[in-house]
Amino acid sequence: MKFPAAVALFSTISAVAAAYVGSPSAYTYTSVPEFEIEVSPNKTIIARGTIEQIREQALAHNPNWDEEYYAPAQKLAEERYQLVPAGADANSTGSTPSLEKRRAEDFDSLRITCGRPWHAVSYEGALKEALRLYGVKGTPQNGPGPGNCGRVGCSYGTAIIWCNDDTETKTLSSFDEIADGAFAIMQKCAHDKHGEGTKAQSTGSTAPDAATLN
């Protein structure tokens, strides 16, 4: 089953323009997504904003959140999804990481549109920003659409936008589903993995409740 959701990846210098999928009138960049995250054992909070802003809110409730949650999650993501080409040595560079290929298979590549009118973003920046979403204990929620977009990550000169095209509020099982959409677009649209080279739009997915990327 396909779910009407979308995610956008774009240069922070063109955030508003890149939030639109299809025609500008179809999408609005106004919402701030909500996330239920675990900040300590048996305690969760509703946080709002990007992953960077969520971290600040979590630290306000638990000063040790970085050490207890964020750092272990990032280490697990890096170990689980080693950014090396499939079948290659860990020191190899310049090829498509096996993670991207595997994640991209969950998305319908025909629904990913690369290129203009979106500005290119840094491949390395997009890679780092997507990895930050993996492993964080939380359930992203976005209000009803269609065309309801909110930023879930912004750093390294790159932002990730999640848009809800459903008429009802959408809740994902984890941040992983948004990050998967980013990897799907990087797999198809990157033309220079060591510079400015990823720009695209994608709508629809074959993965349940998965997000897609602009």
N, CA, C and O of each residue as an XYZ file, in Angstrom:
856
protein
N       0.842     -1.187      0.000
C       0.000      0.000      0.000
C       0.876      1.235      0.000
O       1.916      1.261      0.659
N       0.469      2.254     -0.729
C       1.224      3.490     -0.783
C       0.596      4.530      0.135
O      -0.625      4.655      0.224
N       1.458      5.267      0.809
C       0.990      6.278      1.729
C       1.416      7.651      1.233
O       2.569      7.824      0.837
N       0.512      8.640      1.244
C       0.840      9.962      0.721
C       1.714     10.750      1.683
O       1.213     11.518      2.504
N       2.986     10.560      1.581
C       3.923     11.301      2.407
C       5.090     11.706      1.550
O       5.337     11.109      0.502
N       5.809     12.714      1.988
C       6.971     13.151      1.222
C       8.000     13.731      2.158
O       7.663     14.244      3.225
N       9.262     13.650      1.759
C      10.338     14.271      2.508
C      11.163     15.081      1.542
O      11.313     14.693      0.384
N      11.699     16.193      1.988
C      12.493     17.043      1.108
C      13.915     17.169      1.611
O      14.155     17.315      2.809
N      14.847     17.111      0.692
C      16.255     17.326      0.997
C      16.718     18.493      0.154
O      16.595     18.447     -1.070
N      17.246     19.535      0.768
C      17.625     20.672     -0.044
C      18.627     21.554      0.667
O      18.855     21.440      1.871
N      19.216     22.435     -0.117
C      20.166     23.402      0.417
C      19.439     24.363      1.334
O      18.329     24.797      1.026
N      20.049     24.700      2.452
C      19.394     25.595      3.401
C      19.218     26.997      2.840
O      18.438     27.775      3.388
N      19.910     27.340      1.775
C      19.751     28.676      1.208
C      18.470     28.789      0.399
O      18.075     29.888      0.010
N      17.816     27.656      0.143
C      16.584     27.697     -0.643
C      15.497     26.872      0.023
O      14.743     26.163     -0.643
N      15.425     26.971      1.340
C      14.541     26.096      2.102
C      13.081     26.212      1.705
O      12.412     25.199      1.501
N      12.582     27.427      1.593
C      11.159     27.600      1.313
C      10.802     27.083     -0.070
O       9.822     26.357     -0.228
N      11.576     27.446     -1.055
C      11.275     27.033     -2.421
C      11.319     25.529     -2.567
O      10.498     24.950     -3.279
N      12.265     24.888     -1.905
C      12.443     23.456     -2.082
C      11.401     22.643     -1.336
O      11.280     21.438     -1.553
N      10.652     23.290     -0.460
C       9.627     22.559      0.274
C       8.445     22.210     -0.601
O       7.633     21.361     -0.234
N       8.334     22.852     -1.756
C       7.206     22.603     -2.627
C       7.432     21.365     -3.470
O       8.510     21.176     -4.033
N       6.423     20.527     -3.557
C       6.453     19.355     -4.420
C       5.390     19.567     -5.480
O       4.230     19.808     -5.147
N       5.761     19.481     -6.756
C       4.818     19.767     -7.814
C       4.754     21.263     -8.034
O       5.731     21.859     -8.487
N       3.632     21.884     -7.724
C       3.510     23.328     -7.884
C       3.627     23.997     -6.522
O       3.267     23.388     -5.515
N       4.126     25.247     -6.459
C       4.279     25.942     -5.186
C       2.993     26.038     -4.388
O       3.029     26.046     -3.158
N       1.855     26.109     -5.069
C       0.587     26.244     -4.361
C       0.170     24.961     -3.662
O      -0.738     24.973     -2.831
N       0.828     23.850     -3.995
C       0.423     22.565     -3.438
C       1.017     22.310     -2.064
O       0.477     21.513     -1.297
N       2.125     22.976     -1.740
C       2.815     22.698     -0.493
C       3.115     23.975      0.267
O       3.433     25.005     -0.328
N       3.013     23.902      1.582
C       3.346     25.034      2.428
C       4.325     24.585      3.501
O       4.154     23.536      4.121
N       5.344     25.389      3.707
C       6.360     25.072      4.695
C       6.037     25.836      5.969
O       6.609     26.893      6.234
N       5.118     25.293      6.752
C       4.646     26.021      7.923
C       4.682     25.196      9.201
O       4.827     25.760     10.285
N       4.558     23.914      9.107
C       4.400     23.102     10.304
C       5.733     22.814     10.980
O       6.787     22.817     10.344
N       5.663     22.567     12.268
C       6.808     22.090     13.035
C       6.433     20.712     13.549
O       5.594     20.605     14.443
N       7.030     19.648     13.009
C       6.632     18.299     13.390
C       6.812     18.040     14.879
O       7.671     18.637     15.528
N       5.994     17.145     15.406
C       6.102     16.732     16.795
C       6.682     15.333     16.867
O       6.443     14.498     15.995
N       7.453     15.090     17.926
C       8.069     13.788     18.102
C       7.938     13.364     19.556
O       8.248     14.130     20.468
N       7.483     12.151     19.762
C       7.488     11.595     21.110
C       8.810     10.864     21.290
O       9.063      9.864     20.618
N       9.647     11.351     22.182
C      10.965     10.752     22.356
C      11.174     10.332     23.805
O      10.597     10.911     24.725
N      11.995      9.330     23.985
C      12.343      8.851     25.317
C      13.533      9.652     25.830
O      14.569      9.725     25.168
N      13.385     10.251     27.007
C      14.467     11.055     27.572
C      15.117     10.389     28.773
O      16.225     10.749     29.170
N      14.425      9.420     29.347
C      14.964      8.624     30.444
C      14.080      7.391     30.572
O      12.970      7.380     30.039
N      14.541      6.353     31.266
C      13.718      5.152     31.401
C      12.318      5.475     31.918
O      12.159      6.140     32.942
N      11.312      4.997     31.195
C       9.906      5.175     31.561
C       9.426      6.625     31.480
O       8.386      6.965     32.044
N      10.168      7.469     30.789
C       9.731      8.852     30.632
C       9.903      9.293     29.186
O      10.990      9.192     28.616
N       8.808      9.788     28.598
C       8.850     10.331     27.245
C       8.314     11.759     27.266
O       7.555     12.135     28.159
N       8.714     12.540     26.283
C       8.213     13.902     26.151
C       7.788     14.132     24.703
O       8.209     13.408     23.801
N       6.958     15.134     24.492
C       6.607     15.558     23.142
C       7.516     16.732     22.794
O       7.406     17.812     23.374
N       8.405     16.505     21.847
C       9.347     17.536     21.431
C       8.955     18.048     20.053
O       8.318     17.337     19.276
N       9.336     19.277     19.755
C       8.988     19.889     18.476
C      10.234     20.468     17.822
O      11.153     20.941     18.492
N      10.238     20.417     16.473
C      11.328     21.030     15.734
C      12.230     20.026     15.048
O      11.842     18.883     14.806
N      13.437     20.467     14.739
C      14.404     19.617     14.056
C      15.072     18.685     15.052
O      14.902     18.828     16.263
N      15.827     17.736     14.537
C      16.529     16.804     15.409
C      17.489     17.553     16.322
O      17.725     17.134     17.455
N      18.048     18.664     15.831
C      18.944     19.469     16.652
C      18.187     20.154     17.794
O      18.688     20.220     18.917
N      16.985     20.664     17.511
C      16.172     21.310     18.543
C      15.624     20.286     19.530
O      15.491     20.567     20.721
N      15.311     19.107     19.028
C      14.825     18.033     19.895
C      15.892     17.648     20.907
O      15.595     17.398     22.075
N      17.128     17.601     20.452
C      18.243     17.278     21.351
C      18.299     18.281     22.497
O      18.491     17.881     23.645
N      18.139     19.564     22.218
C      18.173     20.587     23.258
C      17.052     20.380     24.269
O      17.264     20.535     25.471
N      15.862     20.032     23.791
C      14.725     19.805     24.681
C      14.943     18.567     25.542
O      14.584     18.550     26.719
N      15.535     17.533     24.949
C      15.805     16.314     25.705
C      16.826     16.571     26.806
O      16.691     16.059     27.918
N      17.846     17.365     26.495
C      18.873     17.675     27.489
C      18.306     18.484     28.650
O      18.813     18.399     29.768
N      17.264     19.265     28.396
C      16.638     20.041     29.466
C      15.967     19.125     30.485
O      15.867     19.467     31.663
N      15.509     17.965     30.029
C      14.863     16.999     30.923
C      15.867     16.009     31.502
O      15.680     15.495     32.605
N      16.919     15.752     30.757
C      17.930     14.795     31.197
C      19.294     15.262     30.700
O      19.623     15.059     29.531
N      20.094     15.883     31.567
C      21.406     16.394     31.152
C      22.334     15.314     30.605
O      23.310     15.620     29.921
N      22.034     14.061     30.904
C      22.870     12.958     30.432
C      22.307     12.291     29.179
O      22.735     11.199     28.808
N      21.345     12.952     28.528
C      20.687     12.331     27.373
C      21.665     12.016     26.250
O      21.550     10.975     25.603
N      22.618     12.898     26.014
C      23.609     12.648     24.967
C      24.337     11.333     25.206
O      24.445     10.494     24.311
N      24.835     11.166     26.428
C      25.609      9.971     26.746
C      24.747      8.719     26.800
O      25.193      7.640     26.411
N      23.514      8.855     27.281
C      22.659      7.688     27.486
C      21.864      7.283     26.248
O      21.514      6.113     26.094
N      21.575      8.247     25.360
C      20.715      7.950     24.220
C      21.343      8.313     22.880
O      21.497      7.461     22.005
N      21.704      9.581     22.726
C      22.118     10.055     21.407
C      23.421      9.415     20.942
O      23.486      8.885     19.832
N      24.446      9.457     21.766
C      25.745      8.904     21.369
C      25.665      7.409     21.066
O      26.186      6.981     20.036
N      25.030      6.591     21.924
C      24.915      5.159     21.598
C      24.134      4.905     20.315
O      24.463      3.994     19.555
N      23.095      5.709     20.071
C      22.296      5.529     18.855
C      23.127      5.829     17.619
O      23.054      5.107     16.625
N      23.918      6.893     17.680
C      24.756      7.237     16.542
C      25.824      6.190     16.294
O      26.112      5.850     15.147
N      26.409      5.681     17.357
C      27.427      4.644     17.211
C      26.825      3.388     16.598
O      27.431      2.755     15.733
N      25.617      3.031     17.057
C      24.943      1.853     16.517
C      24.641      2.030     15.041
O      24.824      1.105     14.250
N      24.176      3.222     14.664
C      23.857      3.477     13.263
C      25.099      3.387     12.393
O      25.059      2.813     11.305
N      26.192      3.948     12.866
C      27.428      3.923     12.093
C      27.970      2.507     11.951
O      28.503      2.141     10.903
N      27.831      1.708     13.017
C      28.314      0.331     12.962
C      27.407     -0.538     12.095
O      27.879     -1.388     11.340
N      26.117     -0.313     12.213
C      25.157     -1.135     11.467
C      25.172     -0.802      9.984
O      25.069     -1.686      9.133
N      25.302      0.481      9.688
C      25.275      0.921      8.297
C      26.627      1.494      7.901
O      26.759      2.690      7.641
N      27.615      0.632      7.860
C      28.953      1.084      7.499
C      28.928      1.700      6.110
O      28.433      1.092      5.161
N      29.452      2.884      5.999
C      29.404      3.606      4.737
C      30.550      3.194      3.831
O      31.413      4.004      3.492
N      30.549      1.924      3.442
C      31.534      1.397      2.505
C      30.785      0.673      1.409
O      29.686      0.178      1.659
N      31.326      0.588      0.210
C      30.659     -0.097     -0.886
C      30.456     -1.570     -0.571
O      31.269     -2.183      0.120
N      29.374     -2.131     -1.079
C      29.105     -3.548     -0.880
C      30.258     -4.371     -1.433
O      30.645     -4.199     -2.588
N      30.816     -5.275     -0.606
C      31.879     -6.152     -1.048
C      33.235     -5.495     -1.121
O      34.185     -6.092     -1.629
N      33.349     -4.248     -0.612
C      34.613     -3.532     -0.707
C      35.273     -3.432      0.653
O      34.650     -3.695      1.682
N      36.539     -3.051      0.648
C      37.290     -2.868      1.865
C      36.819     -1.604      2.565
O      36.366     -0.663      1.913
N      36.923     -1.577      3.891
C      36.444     -0.427      4.655
C      37.193      0.845      4.314
O      36.693      1.943      4.559
N      38.390      0.712      3.749
C      39.163      1.891      3.387
C      38.832      2.400      1.997
O      39.368      3.422      1.568
N      37.948      1.695      1.281
C      37.618      2.093     -0.076
C      36.756      3.340     -0.069
O      35.998      3.574      0.872
N      36.872      4.141     -1.119
C      36.048      5.344     -1.242
C      35.605      5.501     -2.672
O      36.156      4.885     -3.584
N      34.587      6.346     -2.860
C      34.191      6.713     -4.208
C      33.107      5.860     -4.815
O      32.747      6.085     -5.971
N      32.563      4.883     -4.094
C      31.507      4.049     -4.637
C      30.244      4.233     -3.820
O      30.273      4.830     -2.743
N      29.136      3.721     -4.332
C      27.860      3.857     -3.648
C      27.817      2.981     -2.406
O      27.999      1.769     -2.519
N      27.583      3.546     -1.220
C      27.509      2.740     -0.011
C      26.407      1.695     -0.114
O      25.350      1.950     -0.692
N      26.659      0.521      0.448
C      25.673     -0.551      0.382
C      24.395     -0.168      1.103
O      23.317     -0.626      0.725
N      24.493      0.675      2.149
C      23.299      1.118      2.869
C      22.351      1.841      1.939
O      21.151      1.564      1.938
N      22.866      2.755      1.152
C      22.013      3.518      0.246
C      21.282      2.596     -0.712
O      20.084      2.755     -0.946
N      22.000      1.638     -1.264
C      21.392      0.733     -2.232
C      20.276     -0.067     -1.592
O      19.211     -0.245     -2.183
N      20.522     -0.554     -0.376
C      19.521     -1.361      0.302
C      18.296     -0.538      0.656
O      17.168     -0.984      0.448
N      18.506      0.661      1.188
C      17.391      1.509      1.568
C      16.614      1.986      0.347
O      15.388      2.089      0.386
N      17.327      2.274     -0.729
C      16.669      2.783     -1.931
C      15.710      1.772     -2.517
O      14.738      2.148     -3.172
N      15.965      0.492     -2.293
C      15.101     -0.541     -2.842
C      13.705     -0.509     -2.238
O      12.774     -1.074     -2.812
N      13.541      0.144     -1.084
C      12.233      0.241     -0.442
C      11.358      1.321     -1.065
O      10.182      1.437     -0.718
N      11.905      2.104     -1.968
C      11.187      3.222     -2.562
C      11.047      3.043     -4.065
O      11.906      2.446     -4.714
N       9.970      3.561     -4.603
C       9.716      3.508     -6.038
C      10.540      4.594     -6.711
O      10.209      5.776     -6.615
N      11.611      4.203     -7.393
C      12.511      5.185     -7.993
C      11.828      6.010     -9.075
O      12.273      7.116     -9.382
N      10.749      5.483     -9.657
C      10.041      6.230    -10.691
C       9.359      7.467    -10.118
O       9.020      8.390    -10.859
N       9.156      7.490     -8.803
C       8.518      8.636     -8.157
C       9.543      9.643     -7.632
O       9.182     10.624     -6.982
N      10.805      9.395     -7.913
C      11.853     10.325     -7.509
C      12.269     11.147     -8.716
O      12.738     10.596     -9.712
N      12.103     12.445     -8.637
C      12.463     13.346     -9.728
C      13.694     14.141     -9.326
O      13.666     14.883     -8.344
N      14.765     13.990    -10.074
C      16.026     14.660     -9.759
C      16.171     15.965    -10.540
O      15.621     16.108    -11.632
N      16.905     16.900     -9.979
C      17.261     18.108    -10.708
C      16.403     19.313    -10.389
O      15.808     19.408     -9.316
N      16.349     20.224    -11.331
C      15.647     21.490    -11.145
C      14.168     21.272    -10.853
O      13.586     20.278    -11.289
N      13.549     22.214    -10.103
C      14.034     23.548     -9.735
C      14.794     23.597     -8.413
O      15.063     24.685     -7.903
N      15.146     22.441     -7.847
C      15.780     22.444     -6.538
C      17.277     22.650     -6.660
O      17.907     22.186     -7.610
N      17.836     23.348     -5.690
C      19.272     23.578     -5.664
C      19.985     22.328     -5.152
O      19.447     21.584     -4.332
N      21.183     22.113     -5.640
C      21.967     20.969     -5.195
C      22.441     21.172     -3.758
O      22.646     22.302     -3.315
N      22.610     20.070     -3.041
C      23.150     20.112     -1.687
C      24.410     19.265     -1.644
O      24.670     18.482     -2.558
N      25.173     19.416     -0.611
C      26.375     18.622     -0.434
C      26.005     17.169     -0.186
O      25.191     16.871      0.688
N      26.599     16.269     -0.951
C      26.334     14.841     -0.749
C      26.768     14.418      0.651
O      26.029     13.727      1.352
N      27.961     14.831      1.054
C      28.460     14.455      2.367
C      27.584     15.050      3.465
O      27.336     14.405      4.484
N      27.114     16.283      3.256
C      26.239     16.903      4.237
C      24.921     16.168      4.374
O      24.435     15.956      5.485
N      24.342     15.778      3.246
C      23.085     15.027      3.267
C      23.272     13.684      3.951
O      22.408     13.230      4.701
N      24.407     13.054      3.686
C      24.702     11.757      4.286
C      24.759     11.864      5.806
O      24.167     11.050      6.516
N      25.469     12.866      6.296
C      25.611     13.050      7.739
C      24.272     13.395      8.385
O      23.948     12.895      9.462
N      23.496     14.253      7.722
C      22.213     14.670      8.287
C      21.247     13.498      8.367
O      20.522     13.362      9.353
N      21.227     12.650      7.341
C      20.349     11.481      7.357
C      20.756     10.509      8.455
O      19.900      9.945      9.136
N      22.055     10.312      8.630
C      22.528      9.387      9.653
C      22.150      9.847     11.054
O      21.963      9.022     11.949
N      22.035     11.155     11.250
C      21.681     11.666     12.571
C      20.268     11.242     12.973
O      19.951     11.187     14.162
N      19.427     10.945     11.996
C      18.046     10.561     12.296
C      17.925      9.104     12.717
O      16.971      8.727     13.398
N      18.892      8.285     12.313
C      18.812      6.862     12.614
C      19.032      6.592     14.099
O      19.908      7.183     14.730
N      18.235      5.704     14.635
C      18.482      5.195     15.970
C      17.929      6.012     17.108
O      17.870      5.516     18.233
N      17.508      7.276     16.863
C      16.951      8.082     17.940
C      15.573      7.537     18.293
O      14.733      7.348     17.413
N      15.342      7.286     19.567
C      14.073      6.706     19.994
C      12.977      7.767     19.969
O      12.917      8.638     20.837
N      12.119      7.680     18.966
C      11.051      8.653     18.858
C      10.092      8.306     17.750
O      10.426      7.524     16.859
N       8.885      8.883     17.791
C       7.870      8.646     16.769
C       7.466      9.980     16.153
O       6.712     10.734     16.768
N       7.951     10.286     14.954
C       7.620     11.555     14.302
C       6.130     11.661     13.991
O       5.501     10.681     13.593
N       5.579     12.839     14.172
C       4.168     13.079     13.864
C       4.031     14.403     13.127
O       4.630     15.408     13.510
N       3.234     14.389     12.065
C       3.004     15.598     11.273
C       1.507     15.769     11.067
O       0.797     14.794     10.819
N       1.034     16.979     11.165
C      -0.389     17.267     11.055
C      -0.952     16.993      9.679
O      -0.199     16.746      8.737
N      -2.294     17.036      9.545
C      -2.958     16.695      8.286
C      -2.593     17.631      7.148
O      -2.321     18.815      7.350
N      -2.594     17.069      5.943
C      -2.308     17.827      4.731
C      -3.579     17.985      3.910
O      -4.672     18.117      4.461
N      -3.431     17.971      2.605
C      -2.174     17.726      1.893
C      -1.242     18.930      1.894
O      -1.649     20.059      2.168
N       0.029     18.654      1.577
C       1.017     19.709      1.455
C       1.449     20.333      2.756
O       1.844     21.499      2.775
N       1.385     19.583      3.862
C       1.789     20.104      5.161
C       3.233     19.686      5.434
O       3.501     18.507      5.664
N       4.158     20.635      5.412
C       5.583     20.316      5.475
C       6.245     20.905      6.709
O       5.917     22.013      7.133
N       7.177     20.159      7.277
C       7.943     20.634      8.418
C       9.369     20.127      8.348
O       9.626     19.040      7.830
N      10.279     20.904      8.864
C      11.696     20.553      8.822
C      12.050     19.648      9.997
O      11.738     19.968     11.143
N      12.692     18.534      9.721
C      13.070     17.600     10.775
C      14.567     17.588     11.030
O      15.014     17.046     12.040
N      15.339     18.167     10.146
C      16.780     18.214     10.343
C      17.386     19.355      9.562
O      16.958     19.652      8.447
N      18.388     20.001     10.150
C      19.043     21.099      9.440
C      20.446     21.298      9.994
O      20.618     21.813     11.099
N      21.434     20.894      9.233
C      22.835     21.092      9.584
C      23.679     20.735      8.382
O      23.168     20.216      7.390
N      24.967     21.010      8.464
C      25.895     20.707      7.369
C      25.457     21.362      6.054
O      25.756     20.851      4.975
N      24.749     22.493      6.144
C      24.287     23.165      4.943
C      23.167     22.446      4.226
O      22.881     22.742      3.066
N      22.525     21.498      4.907
C      21.485     20.672      4.294
C      20.299     20.549      5.241
O      20.485     20.424      6.451
N      19.095     20.583      4.708
C      17.897     20.403      5.520
C      17.080     19.236      4.986
O      17.068     18.973      3.784
N      16.402     18.545      5.881
C      15.489     17.466      5.514
C      14.081     17.891      5.927
O      13.827     18.223      7.084
N      13.176     17.871      4.952
C      11.788     18.278      5.168
C      10.873     17.063      5.027
O      11.042     16.248      4.120
N       9.913     16.953      5.926
C       8.931     15.876      5.849
C       7.570     16.506      5.582
O       7.113     17.356      6.347
N       6.922     16.090      4.496
C       5.608     16.614      4.119
C       4.541     15.531      4.239
O       4.773     14.375      3.885
N       3.387     15.910      4.734
C       2.260     14.995      4.856
C       1.204     15.348      3.813
O       0.635     16.439      3.844
N       0.945     14.423      2.889
C      -0.063     14.630      1.853
C      -1.394     13.983      2.212
O      -2.351     14.053      1.441
N      -1.454     13.361      3.364
C      -2.694     12.729      3.803
C      -3.594     13.784      4.440
O      -3.119     14.827      4.887
N      -4.878     13.509      4.478
C      -5.821     14.437      5.102
C      -5.920     14.210      6.604
O      -6.655     14.917      7.294
N      -5.189     13.235      7.108
C      -5.162     12.946      8.531
C      -3.734     13.071      9.058
O      -2.768     12.976      8.300
N      -3.620     13.283     10.358
C      -2.302     13.337     10.986
C      -1.564     12.027     10.756
O      -2.148     10.950     10.874
N      -0.294     12.120     10.432
C       0.495     10.922     10.161
C       1.574     10.755     11.218
O       2.296     11.697     11.547
N       1.670      9.540     11.745
C       2.696      9.191     12.718
C       3.526      8.044     12.165
O       2.981      7.016     11.764
N       4.832      8.214     12.142
C       5.734      7.172     11.668
C       6.244      6.359     12.846
O       6.180      6.807     13.991
N       6.744      5.180     12.572
C       7.225      4.313     13.643
C       8.563      4.781     14.199
O       8.885      4.498     15.353
N       9.348      5.499     13.390
C      10.650      5.969     13.845
C      11.211      6.995     12.871
O      10.675      7.196     11.781
N      12.292      7.637     13.278
C      13.000      8.563     12.402
C      13.628      7.836     11.221
O      13.914      8.446     10.190
N      13.841      6.534     11.372
C      14.483      5.757     10.310
C      13.739      5.885      8.990
O      14.361      5.920      7.928
N      12.416      5.955      9.046
C      11.635      5.990      7.815
C      11.885      7.275      7.032
O      11.852      7.269      5.801
N      12.132      8.365      7.733
C      12.462      9.611      7.049
C      13.865      9.531      6.467
O      14.099      9.938      5.329
N      14.796      9.004      7.253
C      16.176      8.871      6.776
C      16.254      7.949      5.566
O      17.046      8.185      4.653
N      15.436      6.902      5.554
C      15.429      5.982      4.412
C      15.086      6.708      3.120
O      15.653      6.417      2.067
N      14.153      7.656      3.203
C      13.796      8.423      2.020
C      14.961      9.247      1.518
O      15.153      9.399      0.311
N      15.742      9.783      2.452
C      16.916     10.564      2.062
C      17.918      9.692      1.319
O      18.474     10.107      0.302
N      18.147      8.494      1.821
C      19.093      7.595      1.167
C      18.591      7.162     -0.204
O      19.385      6.973     -1.126
N      17.288      7.004     -0.342
C      16.735      6.621     -1.644
C      17.019      7.695     -2.681
O      17.364      7.389     -3.823
N      16.876      8.941     -2.287
C      17.134     10.030     -3.228
C      18.622     10.173     -3.513
O      19.014     10.427     -4.652
N      19.452     10.012     -2.489
C      20.891     10.089     -2.724
C      21.351      8.996     -3.674
O      22.245      9.205     -4.494
N      20.725      7.819     -3.554
C      21.082      6.709     -4.424
C      20.810      7.045     -5.882
O      21.611      6.718     -6.759
N      19.676      7.701     -6.144
C      19.289      7.956     -7.530
C      19.836      9.268     -8.076
O      20.181      9.346     -9.255
N      19.920     10.293     -7.247
C      20.146     11.638     -7.776
C      21.561     12.175     -7.625
O      21.913     13.158     -8.278
N      22.370     11.565     -6.792
C      23.717     12.102     -6.597
C      24.531     11.971     -7.872
O      24.552     10.914     -8.501
N      25.203     13.055     -8.247
C      26.078     12.985     -9.412
C      27.509     13.342     -9.058
O      28.404     13.240     -9.898
N      27.733     13.766     -7.798
C      29.091     14.030     -7.341
C      29.100     13.817     -5.840
O      28.692     14.699     -5.085
N      29.561     12.653     -5.399
C      29.473     12.305     -3.991
C      30.540     12.977     -3.130
O      30.646     12.697     -1.937
N      31.313     13.847     -3.725
C      32.322     14.559     -2.952
C      32.149     16.068     -3.111
O      33.070     16.832     -2.824
N      30.972     16.499     -3.567
C      30.730     17.924     -3.744
C      29.260     18.229     -3.749
O      28.460     17.489     -3.176
N      28.893     19.335     -4.407
C      27.496     19.737     -4.481
C      26.816     18.926     -5.564
O      27.107     19.120     -6.745
N      25.912     18.018     -5.199
C      25.381     17.215     -6.268
C      24.120     16.447     -6.032
O      23.849     15.537     -6.816
N      23.313     16.720     -5.027
C      22.092     15.973     -4.817
C      20.915     16.933     -4.765
O      20.854     17.796     -3.889
N      19.979     16.788     -5.700
C      18.777     17.622     -5.677
C      17.665     16.826     -6.336
O      17.855     16.264     -7.415
N      16.503     16.775     -5.690
C      15.455     15.918     -6.223
C      14.120     16.161     -5.560
O      14.015     16.881     -4.567
N      13.100     15.542     -6.133
C      11.755     15.511     -5.571
C      11.272     14.080     -5.654
O      11.520     13.390     -6.643
N      10.583     13.632     -4.620
C      10.004     12.298     -4.661
C       8.682     12.304     -3.932
O       8.563     12.901     -2.861
N       7.678     11.641     -4.504
C       6.379     11.531     -3.849
C       5.904     10.104     -3.933
O       5.997      9.471     -4.985
N       5.396      9.593     -2.827
C       4.886      8.235     -2.813
C       5.969      7.236     -2.499
O       7.144      7.483     -2.768
N       5.584      6.099     -1.928
C       6.551      5.080     -1.567
C       5.873      3.730     -1.499
O       4.672      3.639     -1.247
N       6.646      2.683     -1.724
C       6.106      1.341     -1.602
C       6.285      0.812     -0.192
O       5.776     -0.261      0.130
N       6.988      1.533      0.648
C       7.208      1.099      2.018
C       6.110      1.656      2.915
O       5.768      2.832      2.791
N       5.545      0.849      3.820
C       4.474      1.319      4.689
C       4.887      2.539      5.500
O       5.920      2.544      6.170
N       4.051      3.575      5.421
C       4.269      4.793      6.187
C       5.636      5.409      5.975
O       6.081      6.220      6.788
N       6.313      5.036      4.891
C       7.645      5.584      4.658
C       7.555      6.996      4.116
O       6.527      7.407      3.578
N       8.640      7.730      4.265
C       8.708      9.081      3.735
C       9.513      9.083      2.455
O      10.314      8.180      2.211
N       9.300     10.090      1.646
C      10.098     10.257      0.445
C      10.787     11.594      0.524
O      10.505     12.388      1.421
N      11.674     11.851     -0.389
C      12.546     13.000     -0.235
C      12.489     13.942     -1.404
O      12.392     13.494     -2.546
N      12.548     15.255     -1.155
C      12.666     16.268     -2.200
C      14.118     16.625     -2.379
O      14.448     17.466     -3.216
